Amino acid sequence: MEKIGLFYGPEKGSVERVARLIADMIGERRVELLPVKSSGAADIEKYENLIFGISTVGRETWEAEGPDADWDRFLPEIDRVNWENKKVALFGLGDHIAYADFFVDALGVLGKRLLDNGADIIGRVSPEGYTFSHSKGLIDGKFIGLPLDEDYEADKTSPRVEKWLEEILPRFHR
């Protein structure tokens, strides 16, 4: 399998912890971890197999001072990439208790941006087994990627990631 570019943000929190878990499960030699804060279109172009990890923080907090300012700068880079012959999988972190009305919304924002640019997104997940009120992460009846709640369902993260990887890894370019 070709090396996977795993882009994530923010650093030093739950998103990075899950990105490292995914890299460990796949095998670190097959994955390169790349913080979005220091990445751009040229970095994305190096990979045919990509995973993006994002936290559920509203768009209004992605600007200069917030912990996800890196995404405010990185999202426009997506528009500069040629998505032909690339496979993309997404995971998003959210809090299904405190933010039940916005559960993994950032996953949906990222997914829509990628779809609008012609990305081939794999690894959609059924909402069955998840509790929430509303989510922009739902597109055509499924989550556009893997939703995870490290605040209240951390015990479900590893099994959910493992099941998701079983689906996406065979679909990546070899």
N, C-alpha and C positions, 0 to 999 in steps of 0.2 A: 504494500500500500504506500502511496505517496505520502510524504510528510504532511501533517495537518497543522495549519496555522490556527491557534486558539487565541483569539483576541478577547480581552476582558477589561472591565472597568466597573467600579473604581478598584484601586489597589488596597491592600492591607485590610480586607474585611471579608465578608461572606462570599462575595463574587469571586475573589481571588482564591479563597479556600476551596470553593466548588471547582474552579478551573483547575486547581492542582489535583483535586480528587479525580477529575476526568482524565487528566494527563497520566496520573498513576494507573488508572484502570486500563487505559489504552496502551500504555507503555511509553515512558518518557522519551525514548529514542524516536518514536513515531510522531511526536507532538512538539511544536515550539510554542511556548507561552509568550504572548505579546500584550503588554498593557496598551490600551487604546490611547492613553495619555501621550505616549511617545511613538505612536504609529500613524501611518498615512496610507494613501492609495497605493504608493509604490510597494509598501510592505504587503498589502492585500494581494497585489498582482503576482507575488511570488508563489502563491498557493492555488491549487485546484480544489483542495478540500479545506473547508473553513468551518470553524465553530466560533460563534460570538456569544459572550456572556454579559448580561446587563442587570442592573438592579432596578427595582420599581421605585423610581423617584420621579415625581411629576416634571414635566418639561420646564416649568417655571423655576425649578431648582438646578437646572443644568448649566446655568450661566456662571460667569467668572469666579465667584467665590464659593460655590457649592462643592460638595464632595464629588459630584459627577460632572464637573466642568469639563473634564476630558471628553465626555460624549458630545457636548455642545460643539467642540472643535472637531471631533472625529466624524460626526454624522455627514457633513458635507463631503468628506473624502469618499464616502460610499458612491456619490454621484459621479466620481471621476474614474471609476473602475469599469473595465470591460468584464462583465459577468458571464460571458459565453464560456462554456466548458468548466464552470465552477459549480461545486456542490456546497451548500451552506446549511448548517444546523445551528439552532439557537437555544439558549437556555436563559431563563429570567428568574430573578429572585423577587419575592413579594411576601407580604404579611397578610394572610387571609382573614385575620381577626380585626386588627386596627384599621386596615385599609381594604375591607371587603368590597367596597364600591370602586376600587382602583386596582384590584389584584393584578399584578404583572402587566400593568398598562405600558410600561416602557418596552416590554417584549413586543407588544403590538405596534408601537411607534417604530421600533427598529425593523420589525418584520415588514411593515407596510413600505418603509423606505427602500428596503431591499427588493421587495416585489415590484415596486414602481420602477426600479432600475433593471428589471429583468432577471433577478437572481433566481436560481433553482433551489428552493428551500425544501429540505427533507426533515423528517423527524417531528412531524406534527403530532400532537398529543390530545387524546379525548379528554373532555372535562369531567368524565366519570371518575368519582373518587376524590374530587376537589370540592371544597365548600367556599363559596364567595358569592357576592351579589352581582357584580359587574366586572368586565375586563375587556380592555381594548386588545388584549392578547388573543382573544377569540376571533378567528377569521374563518368564515365559512363553516362554523360549527365546531371547530377544533382550535386548540391553542396552536399558534404558529411555531411554537417550540416547547421545550420542557419547562414547566413552571415548578419552582421549588420555594418552600417556605422554611428558611433556616431559623426563624424566630419561634415558631410553634410546631413545626413538623420536621425537625432536623433528623429524627429517627427514620424518616421516610426517604431522605435524600439519597443515600447509597443504593437502596433497591430501585428507586426510580431512575437514577442515572444508569445503573447497570442494564435495566430493561431498555432504556432509550438507546444506549450504545449498541445493544444487540440489534436494534433496528437500523441505526444509521451507518454503522461501520461497513456492512456489506454493500451499502449503496454509494460509498465514496469511491473515487477513481483509484484504481490499483496501480 
